[in-house]
Amino acid sequence: MITELQTITARVLSEKFDCPTEPSSVAVNLTKDDIEGDYTIVLFPYVKRLAKNPIELGNLIGADILSALPSAKSFNVLKGFLNISLSDDYYKTLLKGISEDADYGRRSRNGKKVMVEFSSPNTNKPLHLGHIRNILLGWSVSQIFDEMGYDVIKTQIVNNRGIAICKSMLAWSEFGEGATPESAGVKGDHFIGKFYVEFETKFKEEYKAWQENDAGQVVYQESKKTDQSQEEFFKAYKNTYFNTHSELGGKSKEILIKWENGDKDVLAQWNMMNDWVYAGFNQTYENMGVHFDSMYYESDTYLLGKKHIEKGLADGVFYKKEDGSVWIDLEDQKLDQKLVLRSDGTSVYMTQDIGTVEQRYEETGAERMIYTVADEQDYHFKALFAIMKKLGAPYSDGLHHLSYGMVDLPTGKMKSREGTVVDADVLMAEVEEEARASAGERGELSELNEKEQEQIIDRIAKAALKFFILRVTAKKRMVFDPKESLDMQGQTGPYIQNAYVRIASVLRKQEGKIGDHSEYIELKEEELSLIKELAKYPDILESSAKHYDPSNLANFCYNLAKTYHRFYHEVRILTAETEAAKNFRLDLSIQVAKVLKRGMYLMGIEMPERM
């Protein structure tokens, strides 16, 4: 319809006003809800160019549209906007097309590959609330791209090496007394996370004691910054203390050196503890309903990239300083000078990311790669993508950083090292308990057996969590409120599920096959509103993929559910005034259920048949 309106408008402008116009340049939008019409043609550019009165110009174009387009029934002009109203027959035909298309909105395969990286946790702690947002965004974007016809590879890189992991290893060795997740009755990732917090606690005690003894006081007195208070000085000195004075810090670094040198005992402990964490992560992923097609580990990738740096040096992309370190000048990209290799020849994160992206392209041929990483790393990815472009990577234009803001709870921020982070498992369990309590208050599941009840409660809880997070544009920082996420009257997952359940209930009461409704002539406003919402779905999917933004889809599903709830209250379905009206409304309800189920599925949400 948009194409037809653009074509007719361009023809009128070219033929009647000698104003050659490309149809694709004509702006056609859905008409705003408070204005009569279905599609709006923006006339302002032509009013100015032709020095014409907008009302006169709109009337001339509108008359031609009515003459050339059988489905157009009327128009009106408001200032520089031409609003076109379409006939009921057009919308009945549209519903018929949706009804006949089992894969409505889904595109055919395009033969292109896209890799989506998400989750990518550290093996020194459990997945937490921030990871939940990361995982949900990455999973949903993966599903949406699959719906758009791409071959999607879901991947993650597990950060399983480095000083943080060594801290957990040391704490387990020093304070663990040989305990295992099984002996402690604790999930593997939670078990290791406890020792990461334990290390930080012991380190704080050690540092506090050092500050108060002679050694700490001498360092403070000898500092050139004696204008600082002791509190200010020691707060800033913490990392230096860890690297130069701390016994715990020294032992942690010794473990790291032994790991890098391939010490058998250290590697055995490292493998054992990482395996505990991987098992814990997998339980969380299974509970969230996500999986990965491939896995990368930093222990395998941290040495990658050096050969690409050497080639870039030879090609003049990088330059070497007197100390032997290698850099790249990104000032033309409004970035700065970026280190890519240390003077001792060791890698930095940028080095291994260059190597990893090259390896992924060689292995998969993915033309697009999407990195789901918090906005704290915005600069890093701008620099990485600029470097790959300078290196002439054929896929450089297909690199995208799906940047997202932090997630807080109503109680405030969280810190991993202090053990104040809300673990993903704990949060999911809390939302499930809220859902169970809410279902118990209403008592609507009492007639079902325990297994059926638990399945429904699980689906409601997951919908509450996932939808509440995905409805917010990724770049925005947000607060997750478990109670609010379950509000049956709010902009929530359960509210949308309830629309689906209502349709399921209506269809259970329908006796026999749904008959013909071709004789149903005049559509009600509520029916038209639903068809108009359904018609937006393919464009919503395309927009969600184009902008890497599942919130477009989430908000569409909410609006469709809200429109159906209104329809359900205002229009009789099973007791409709005629058989044709009943059949039409049943068909319309089925298409709403189809689109809601598919749209929510793309966000990782399953629909219950009852609530």
C-alpha positions as CSV (number, residue, x, y, z in Angstrom):
1,M,0.0,0.0,0.0
2,I,2.8,2.4,0.8
3,T,4.4,1.7,-2.5
4,E,1.2,2.3,-4.4
5,L,0.6,5.6,-2.6
6,Q,4.2,6.7,-3.3
7,T,3.8,5.8,-7.0
8,I,0.6,7.7,-7.5
9,T,1.8,10.7,-5.6
10,A,5.1,10.8,-7.6
11,R,3.1,10.5,-10.9
12,V,0.8,13.4,-10.0
13,L,3.7,15.6,-9.0
14,S,5.6,14.8,-12.2
15,E,2.7,15.0,-14.7
16,K,0.6,17.8,-13.2
17,F,3.2,20.0,-11.6
18,D,6.3,19.3,-13.7
19,C,8.0,18.2,-10.5
20,P,10.0,15.0,-11.3
21,T,9.9,12.8,-8.1
22,E,11.2,9.4,-7.3
23,P,8.4,7.4,-5.7
24,S,10.8,6.1,-2.9
25,S,11.4,9.7,-1.8
26,V,7.7,10.3,-1.0
27,A,7.2,10.0,2.8
28,V,4.2,7.8,3.7
29,N,3.5,6.9,7.3
30,L,0.8,5.3,9.3
31,T,-1.7,7.9,10.4
32,K,-1.6,9.0,14.0
33,D,-4.3,7.4,16.2
34,D,-6.1,10.7,16.9
35,I,-6.5,11.6,13.2
36,E,-8.9,10.1,10.7
37,G,-7.2,8.0,8.1
38,D,-4.9,5.0,7.7
39,Y,-1.9,6.3,5.8
40,T,-0.5,9.9,5.8
41,I,1.5,11.4,2.9
42,V,3.8,14.2,3.9
43,L,3.4,17.2,1.5
44,F,5.7,19.8,3.1
45,P,8.7,19.2,0.7
46,Y,6.5,19.8,-2.4
47,V,4.5,22.7,-0.9
48,K,7.7,24.6,-0.5
49,R,9.2,23.5,-3.9
50,L,6.0,24.3,-5.9
51,A,4.9,27.3,-3.8
52,K,1.5,25.8,-3.5
53,N,-1.2,26.0,-0.9
54,P,-1.0,22.6,1.0
55,I,-4.8,22.2,1.1
56,E,-5.0,22.7,-2.7
57,L,-2.1,20.4,-3.4
58,G,-3.5,17.7,-1.0
59,N,-6.9,17.9,-2.6
60,L,-5.5,17.4,-6.1
61,I,-3.3,14.4,-5.1
62,G,-6.1,12.9,-2.9
63,A,-8.6,13.0,-5.8
64,D,-6.1,11.2,-8.1
65,I,-5.5,8.5,-5.4
66,L,-9.3,8.0,-5.0
67,S,-9.6,7.6,-8.8
68,A,-6.6,5.3,-9.2
69,L,-6.8,3.2,-6.1
70,P,-10.0,1.1,-5.6
71,S,-9.2,0.4,-1.9
72,A,-9.0,4.1,-1.0
73,K,-12.4,5.4,0.1
74,S,-11.8,9.0,1.4
75,F,-9.1,11.5,2.3
76,N,-8.6,14.7,4.3
77,V,-5.9,17.3,4.4
78,L,-4.6,18.8,7.6
79,K,-1.9,21.4,7.0
80,G,0.8,19.7,5.1
81,F,-0.5,16.1,5.6
82,L,-2.7,14.2,3.2
83,N,-4.5,11.4,5.2
84,I,-5.9,8.5,3.2
85,S,-8.7,6.2,4.6
86,L,-9.0,2.7,3.1
87,S,-12.1,0.6,2.5
88,D,-13.3,-2.3,4.7
89,D,-12.8,-4.6,1.7
90,Y,-9.1,-3.7,1.8
91,Y,-8.8,-4.8,5.4
92,K,-10.8,-7.9,4.9
93,T,-8.5,-8.9,2.0
94,L,-5.5,-8.1,4.3
95,L,-6.9,-10.4,7.0
96,K,-7.4,-13.1,4.5
97,G,-3.8,-12.9,3.4
98,I,-2.6,-13.1,7.0
99,S,-4.9,-16.0,7.7
100,E,-3.5,-17.9,4.7
101,D,0.1,-17.3,5.5
102,A,1.2,-19.7,8.2
103,D,4.6,-18.0,8.4
104,Y,3.3,-14.4,8.4
105,G,6.1,-12.0,8.9
106,R,8.9,-14.6,8.4
107,R,11.2,-14.0,5.4
108,S,12.7,-16.6,3.1
109,R,16.3,-17.6,3.6
110,N,18.7,-15.1,2.1
111,G,21.9,-17.2,2.3
112,K,23.7,-14.7,4.5
113,K,25.3,-15.5,7.9
114,V,25.3,-13.4,11.0
115,M,27.1,-14.3,14.2
116,V,25.7,-12.9,17.5
117,E,27.9,-13.0,20.6
118,F,26.2,-12.7,24.0
119,S,26.6,-13.6,27.6
120,S,30.4,-14.1,27.6
121,P,30.8,-14.4,31.4
122,N,33.8,-14.7,33.6
123,T,34.4,-18.0,35.4
124,N,35.0,-16.4,38.8
125,K,31.4,-15.7,39.5
126,P,27.8,-16.7,38.7
127,L,25.7,-15.0,36.0
128,H,24.0,-12.0,37.4
129,L,21.2,-9.5,36.6
130,G,23.4,-7.6,34.1
131,H,24.1,-10.9,32.3
132,I,20.3,-11.5,32.1
133,R,19.8,-8.3,30.1
134,N,22.8,-9.3,27.9
135,I,21.5,-12.8,27.3
136,L,17.9,-11.7,26.6
137,L,19.1,-9.1,24.1
138,G,21.5,-11.4,22.3
139,W,19.0,-14.2,22.2
140,S,16.1,-12.1,20.9
141,V,18.3,-10.4,18.3
142,S,19.4,-13.8,17.2
143,Q,15.8,-15.0,16.8
144,I,14.7,-11.9,15.0
145,F,17.6,-12.2,12.5
146,D,16.7,-15.8,11.9
147,E,13.1,-14.7,11.2
148,M,14.5,-12.2,8.7
149,G,16.1,-15.0,6.7
150,Y,19.6,-15.0,8.0
151,D,21.6,-18.1,9.1
152,V,22.4,-17.2,12.7
153,I,25.3,-18.5,14.7
154,K,24.8,-17.9,18.4
155,T,28.2,-17.7,20.3
156,Q,29.9,-16.6,23.4
157,I,33.5,-16.1,24.5
158,V,34.1,-17.3,28.1
159,N,36.6,-15.3,30.0
160,N,38.2,-18.2,31.8
161,R,41.7,-16.9,32.5
162,G,43.4,-14.0,34.2
163,I,44.0,-12.7,37.7
164,A,40.4,-12.7,38.8
165,I,40.2,-16.5,38.2
166,C,43.5,-16.9,40.0
167,K,42.0,-15.1,43.0
168,S,39.2,-17.7,43.2
169,M,41.7,-20.5,42.8
170,L,43.9,-19.2,45.6
171,A,40.9,-18.7,47.9
172,W,39.7,-22.2,47.3
173,S,43.2,-23.6,48.0
174,E,43.7,-21.5,51.1
175,F,40.2,-21.7,52.6
176,G,38.2,-24.3,50.7
177,E,39.3,-27.4,52.8
178,G,38.9,-29.6,49.7
179,A,35.1,-28.8,49.4
180,T,33.4,-29.4,46.0
181,P,30.0,-28.1,44.8
182,E,28.6,-31.6,45.4
183,S,29.9,-31.8,49.0
184,A,28.7,-28.3,49.7
185,G,25.4,-28.8,48.0
186,V,25.9,-25.6,46.0
187,K,25.6,-25.0,42.2
188,G,29.1,-24.8,40.7
189,D,29.2,-21.2,39.6
190,H,27.8,-20.0,43.0
191,F,30.4,-22.2,44.7
192,I,33.3,-20.5,42.9
193,G,31.7,-17.1,43.3
194,K,31.7,-17.5,47.0
195,F,35.5,-17.9,46.9
196,Y,36.0,-14.8,44.8
197,V,34.1,-12.9,47.4
198,E,36.1,-14.7,50.1
199,F,39.4,-13.5,48.5
200,E,38.2,-9.9,48.4
201,T,37.2,-10.1,52.1
202,K,40.6,-11.5,53.1
203,F,42.4,-9.0,50.9
204,K,40.6,-6.1,52.6
205,E,41.5,-7.4,56.0
206,E,45.2,-7.7,54.9
207,Y,45.2,-4.3,53.3
208,K,43.7,-2.6,56.4
209,A,46.2,-4.2,58.7
210,W,49.1,-3.1,56.4
211,Q,47.8,0.5,56.4
212,E,47.9,0.6,60.2
213,N,51.4,-0.9,60.6
214,D,54.7,0.8,60.1
215,A,55.2,-0.3,56.5
216,G,52.0,1.3,55.4
217,Q,52.6,4.5,57.3
218,V,56.1,4.8,55.8
219,V,54.7,4.5,52.3
220,Y,52.1,7.1,53.1
221,Q,54.6,9.5,54.6
222,E,57.0,9.1,51.6
223,S,54.3,9.8,49.1
224,K,54.5,13.0,47.2
225,K,50.8,13.4,47.7
226,T,50.9,14.0,51.4
227,D,48.2,16.7,50.9
228,Q,45.8,13.7,50.6
229,S,44.2,12.3,53.7
230,Q,45.2,8.8,54.6
231,E,41.8,7.6,53.6
232,E,42.1,9.2,50.1
233,F,45.7,8.0,49.7
234,F,45.0,4.4,50.6
235,K,41.9,4.2,48.5
236,A,43.9,5.3,45.4
237,Y,46.9,3.0,46.4
238,K,44.9,-0.2,46.6
239,N,46.0,-1.6,43.2
240,T,49.6,-0.7,43.8
241,Y,49.5,-2.4,47.1
242,F,48.1,-5.5,45.5
243,N,50.9,-5.6,42.9
244,T,53.8,-4.7,45.1
245,H,53.2,-5.5,48.8
246,S,50.2,-7.9,49.2
247,E,51.0,-11.5,50.2
248,L,47.6,-12.6,48.7
249,G,48.3,-10.5,45.5
250,G,51.8,-12.1,45.2
251,K,50.3,-15.6,45.5
252,S,47.6,-14.8,42.9
253,K,50.2,-13.5,40.4
254,E,52.3,-16.6,41.0
255,I,49.4,-18.8,40.1
256,L,48.9,-16.8,36.9
257,I,52.6,-17.1,35.9
258,K,52.4,-20.9,36.6
259,W,49.3,-21.1,34.4
260,E,51.0,-19.3,31.6
261,N,54.0,-21.6,31.9
262,G,51.8,-24.7,31.7
263,D,52.3,-25.9,35.3
264,K,50.5,-29.3,35.5
265,D,49.1,-28.9,39.0
266,V,47.8,-25.4,38.4
267,L,46.2,-26.4,35.1
268,A,44.5,-29.4,36.8
269,Q,43.0,-27.1,39.5
270,W,42.1,-24.5,36.8
271,N,40.3,-27.1,34.7
272,M,38.5,-28.6,37.7
273,M,37.2,-25.3,39.0
274,N,36.2,-24.1,35.5
275,D,34.3,-27.3,34.8
276,W,32.3,-26.6,38.0
277,V,31.5,-23.2,36.7
278,Y,30.6,-24.3,33.2
279,A,28.1,-26.9,34.7
280,G,26.5,-24.1,36.7
281,F,26.3,-21.7,33.7
282,N,24.6,-24.5,31.6
283,Q,21.9,-25.0,34.2
284,T,21.2,-21.3,34.2
285,Y,21.1,-21.2,30.4
286,E,18.8,-24.2,30.3
287,N,16.5,-22.5,32.8
288,M,16.4,-19.3,30.7
289,G,15.7,-21.4,27.5
290,V,18.9,-20.3,25.6
291,H,21.7,-22.3,24.0
292,F,24.8,-21.6,21.9
293,D,25.9,-22.9,18.5
294,S,29.6,-22.3,19.2
295,M,31.9,-21.4,22.1
296,Y,35.2,-19.6,22.3
297,Y,37.4,-19.5,25.4
298,E,39.8,-16.7,26.3
299,S,42.4,-19.3,27.2
300,D,42.5,-20.3,23.5
301,T,42.2,-16.8,22.0
302,Y,44.4,-14.6,24.3
303,L,47.5,-15.2,22.0
304,L,45.6,-14.6,18.8
305,G,46.1,-11.5,16.7
306,K,49.9,-11.1,16.7
307,K,50.2,-12.2,13.1
308,H,47.6,-9.7,12.0
309,I,49.6,-7.0,13.9
310,E,52.7,-8.0,12.0
311,K,51.0,-7.8,8.7
312,G,49.4,-4.5,9.6
313,L,52.9,-3.2,10.5
314,A,54.2,-4.3,7.1
315,D,51.3,-2.6,5.4
316,G,51.7,0.6,7.3
317,V,48.4,0.4,9.2
318,F,50.3,0.2,12.5
319,Y,53.5,1.9,13.7
320,K,56.1,1.0,16.2
321,K,57.4,3.3,19.0
322,E,61.0,3.4,20.2
323,D,60.2,1.1,23.1
324,G,59.0,-1.6,20.7
325,S,55.3,-1.2,21.4
326,V,52.9,-1.2,18.4
327,W,50.1,1.4,18.0
328,I,47.6,2.6,15.5
329,D,46.5,6.2,14.9
330,L,42.7,6.5,15.0
331,E,42.5,10.3,15.3
332,D,40.9,10.5,11.8
333,Q,38.0,8.4,13.4
334,K,37.8,10.9,16.3
335,L,39.4,8.4,18.5
336,D,43.0,8.5,19.7
337,Q,46.3,6.6,19.5
338,K,45.6,2.9,20.4
339,L,48.0,0.4,21.8
340,V,47.7,-3.0,20.0
341,L,50.9,-4.8,21.3
342,R,53.0,-4.1,24.4
343,S,56.8,-3.4,24.2
344,D,57.6,-6.8,25.5
345,G,55.5,-8.4,22.7
346,T,52.6,-9.4,24.9
347,S,49.0,-9.0,23.8
348,V,46.4,-6.5,25.0
349,Y,42.6,-7.2,24.7
350,M,42.6,-5.4,21.4
351,T,45.2,-7.8,20.0
352,Q,43.2,-10.9,20.9
353,D,39.9,-9.3,19.6
354,I,41.5,-8.6,16.3
355,G,42.6,-12.2,16.1
356,T,39.3,-13.6,17.3
357,V,37.2,-11.7,14.8
358,E,39.5,-12.9,12.0
359,Q,39.2,-16.4,13.2
360,R,35.5,-16.3,13.3
361,Y,35.3,-15.0,9.8
362,E,37.6,-17.7,8.6
363,E,35.6,-20.4,10.3
364,T,32.1,-19.3,9.5
365,G,32.2,-16.7,6.7
366,A,29.7,-14.6,8.7
367,E,29.3,-11.2,6.9
368,R,27.8,-9.6,10.1
369,M,29.0,-10.0,13.6
370,I,27.0,-8.5,16.6
371,Y,28.7,-8.1,19.9
372,T,26.3,-7.8,22.9
373,V,28.3,-6.0,25.5
374,A,27.5,-3.3,28.1
375,D,28.0,0.4,27.2
376,E,31.1,0.5,29.3
377,Q,32.9,-0.9,26.3
378,D,31.6,1.6,23.7
379,Y,35.1,3.0,23.1
380,H,36.7,-0.4,22.8
381,F,34.4,-1.5,20.0
382,K,34.5,1.8,18.1
383,A,38.3,1.3,18.1
384,L,38.1,-2.4,17.1
385,F,35.8,-1.7,14.2
386,A,37.9,1.2,13.0
387,I,41.0,-1.0,13.1
388,M,39.3,-3.8,11.1
389,K,38.2,-1.2,8.5
390,K,41.8,0.0,8.2
391,L,43.0,-3.5,7.9
392,G,40.7,-4.0,4.9
393,A,38.5,-6.7,6.5
394,P,35.8,-7.5,4.0
395,Y,33.2,-7.8,6.8
396,S,34.1,-4.6,8.6
397,D,30.9,-2.8,7.6
398,G,29.0,-5.7,9.2
399,L,30.4,-5.3,12.7
400,H,28.0,-4.0,15.3
401,H,28.2,-3.3,19.0
402,L,24.8,-4.0,20.6
403,S,25.5,-1.7,23.5
404,Y,23.2,-1.7,26.5
405,G,22.8,0.2,29.8
406,M,23.1,-1.3,33.2
407,V,20.3,-2.9,35.1
408,D,19.6,-1.9,38.7
409,L,17.1,-3.2,41.3
410,P,14.9,-0.8,43.3
411,T,17.5,-1.3,46.1
412,G,20.3,0.2,43.9
413,K,23.6,-0.8,42.3
414,M,25.5,-4.1,42.8
415,K,29.1,-5.0,43.2
416,S,30.5,-8.5,42.3
417,R,33.6,-8.4,44.6
418,E,31.5,-7.4,47.6
419,G,28.9,-10.1,47.0
420,T,26.1,-7.6,46.6
421,V,25.3,-8.7,43.0
422,V,21.9,-10.4,42.5
423,D,22.6,-13.7,40.9
424,A,20.5,-14.6,37.8
425,D,19.3,-17.9,39.4
426,V,18.2,-16.1,42.6
427,L,16.4,-13.4,40.7
428,M,14.6,-15.9,38.4
429,A,13.6,-17.9,41.5
430,E,12.2,-14.7,43.2
431,V,10.1,-13.8,40.1
432,E,8.8,-17.4,40.0
433,E,7.8,-17.2,43.7
434,E,6.0,-13.9,43.0
435,A,4.2,-15.6,40.1
436,R,3.3,-18.6,42.3
437,A,1.9,-16.3,45.0
438,S,-0.1,-14.3,42.5
439,A,-1.6,-17.4,40.9
440,G,-2.4,-18.7,44.4
441,E,-4.3,-15.5,45.3
442,R,-6.5,-15.8,42.2
443,G,-6.9,-19.6,42.5
444,E,-7.5,-19.9,38.8
445,L,-5.1,-22.9,38.4
446,S,-6.5,-25.0,41.2
447,E,-8.3,-27.4,38.8
448,L,-5.0,-28.4,37.1
449,N,-2.6,-31.0,38.4
450,E,0.7,-29.9,40.0
451,K,2.8,-30.4,36.9
452,E,0.5,-28.3,34.7
453,Q,0.4,-25.6,37.4
454,E,4.2,-25.5,37.6
455,Q,4.6,-25.3,33.8
456,I,2.1,-22.3,33.6
457,I,3.8,-20.5,36.6
458,D,7.2,-21.0,35.0
459,R,6.0,-19.5,31.7
460,I,4.4,-16.6,33.5
461,A,7.5,-15.9,35.5
462,K,9.8,-16.1,32.5
463,A,7.5,-13.8,30.5
464,A,7.5,-11.3,33.4
465,L,11.3,-11.2,33.6
466,K,12.1,-11.3,29.8
467,F,9.4,-8.9,28.6
468,F,10.1,-6.3,31.4
469,I,13.8,-6.2,30.3
470,L,13.3,-6.4,26.6
471,R,10.6,-3.7,26.4
472,V,13.2,-1.1,27.3
473,T,15.5,0.2,24.5
474,A,18.9,-1.4,25.0
475,K,20.8,1.8,25.4
476,K,18.8,3.0,28.3
477,R,19.8,2.2,31.9
478,M,16.8,0.6,33.7
479,V,15.5,-0.6,37.0
480,F,14.0,-4.1,37.2
481,D,11.2,-4.5,39.7
482,P,10.0,-8.1,40.1
483,K,6.6,-7.2,41.5
484,E,5.9,-4.6,38.7
485,S,6.9,-7.1,36.1
486,L,4.0,-9.4,37.0
487,D,1.3,-6.7,37.0
488,M,-1.6,-8.2,35.0
489,Q,-2.8,-4.7,34.1
490,G,0.5,-3.1,33.2
491,Q,2.9,-3.2,30.2
492,T,4.0,-6.7,31.1
493,G,4.6,-10.2,29.7
494,P,1.7,-11.7,31.7
495,Y,-0.7,-9.0,30.4
496,I,0.2,-10.1,26.8
497,Q,-0.1,-13.8,27.7
498,N,-3.5,-13.1,29.1
499,A,-4.7,-11.9,25.7
500,Y,-3.5,-15.2,24.2
501,V,-5.2,-17.2,27.0
502,R,-8.5,-15.3,26.4
503,I,-8.3,-16.3,22.7
504,A,-7.6,-19.9,23.7
505,S,-10.6,-19.9,26.0
506,V,-12.8,-18.6,23.3
507,L,-11.6,-21.2,20.8
508,R,-12.2,-24.0,23.4
509,K,-15.8,-23.0,23.6
510,Q,-16.3,-22.8,19.9
511,E,-18.1,-25.9,18.6
512,G,-17.1,-27.2,15.1
513,K,-15.0,-25.8,12.4
514,I,-15.0,-22.0,11.8
515,G,-17.1,-21.3,8.8
516,D,-17.1,-18.8,5.9
517,H,-17.3,-15.0,6.7
518,S,-17.3,-13.6,3.2
519,E,-20.8,-12.1,3.8
520,Y,-19.6,-10.0,6.7
521,I,-19.6,-6.6,5.2
522,E,-19.2,-3.6,7.5
523,L,-16.4,-3.8,10.0
524,K,-16.5,-2.4,13.5
525,E,-13.9,0.1,14.7
526,E,-12.4,-2.5,17.1
527,E,-12.0,-5.0,14.3
528,L,-10.3,-2.5,12.0
529,S,-8.0,-1.5,14.8
530,L,-6.9,-5.1,15.3
531,I,-6.3,-5.7,11.6
532,K,-4.3,-2.5,11.4
533,E,-2.1,-3.7,14.3
534,L,-1.6,-7.1,12.6
535,A,-0.6,-5.4,9.4
536,K,2.3,-3.7,11.2
537,Y,4.0,-6.9,12.2
538,P,6.3,-7.5,9.2
539,D,7.6,-3.9,9.3
540,I,8.1,-4.2,13.0
541,L,10.3,-7.3,12.6
542,E,12.3,-5.5,9.9
543,S,12.7,-2.4,12.0
544,S,13.7,-4.5,15.0
545,A,16.5,-6.2,13.0
546,K,17.6,-3.0,11.3
547,H,18.0,-1.2,14.7
548,Y,19.1,-4.3,16.7
549,D,16.2,-3.5,19.0
550,P,13.8,-6.1,20.4
551,S,11.9,-3.3,22.3
552,N,10.2,-2.5,19.0
553,L,8.8,-6.0,18.9
554,A,8.0,-6.0,22.6
555,N,6.0,-2.8,22.4
556,F,4.2,-4.0,19.3
557,C,3.1,-7.2,21.1
558,Y,1.9,-5.1,24.0
559,N,-0.1,-2.8,21.7
560,L,-1.6,-5.8,19.9
561,A,-2.6,-7.4,23.2
562,K,-4.1,-4.1,24.5
563,T,-6.1,-3.7,21.3
564,Y,-7.4,-7.3,21.6
565,H,-8.4,-6.8,25.2
566,R,-10.4,-3.8,24.1
567,F,-12.0,-5.8,21.2
568,Y,-12.8,-8.6,23.6
569,H,-14.7,-6.3,26.0
570,E,-16.5,-4.3,23.3
571,V,-17.5,-6.9,20.7
572,R,-19.4,-10.1,21.0
573,I,-17.6,-13.1,19.5
574,L,-19.4,-16.4,20.1
575,T,-22.8,-14.6,20.5
576,A,-22.2,-12.3,17.5
577,E,-25.3,-10.9,15.7
578,T,-24.7,-13.2,12.7
579,E,-22.9,-16.4,11.9
580,A,-20.7,-14.5,9.4
581,A,-19.8,-12.0,12.1
582,K,-18.9,-14.8,14.6
583,N,-16.7,-16.6,12.0
584,F,-15.0,-13.3,11.1
585,R,-14.2,-12.5,14.7
586,L,-13.0,-16.0,15.4
587,D,-10.7,-15.9,12.4
588,L,-9.4,-12.5,13.6
589,S,-8.8,-13.8,17.1
590,I,-6.8,-16.8,15.7
591,Q,-4.6,-14.4,13.7
592,V,-4.0,-12.3,16.7
593,A,-3.0,-15.4,18.7
594,K,-0.7,-16.5,15.9
595,V,1.2,-13.3,15.8
596,L,1.3,-12.9,19.6
597,K,2.7,-16.4,20.0
598,R,5.3,-15.9,17.3
599,G,6.3,-12.4,18.4
600,M,6.7,-13.5,22.0
601,Y,8.6,-16.6,20.9
602,L,11.2,-14.4,19.2
603,M,11.8,-12.9,22.7
604,G,12.2,-16.3,24.3
605,I,8.7,-16.3,25.8
606,E,6.3,-19.2,25.7
607,M,2.5,-18.8,25.8
608,P,0.3,-20.7,28.3
609,E,-3.1,-22.0,27.3
610,R,-4.5,-21.1,30.8
611,M,-3.6,-18.6,33.5
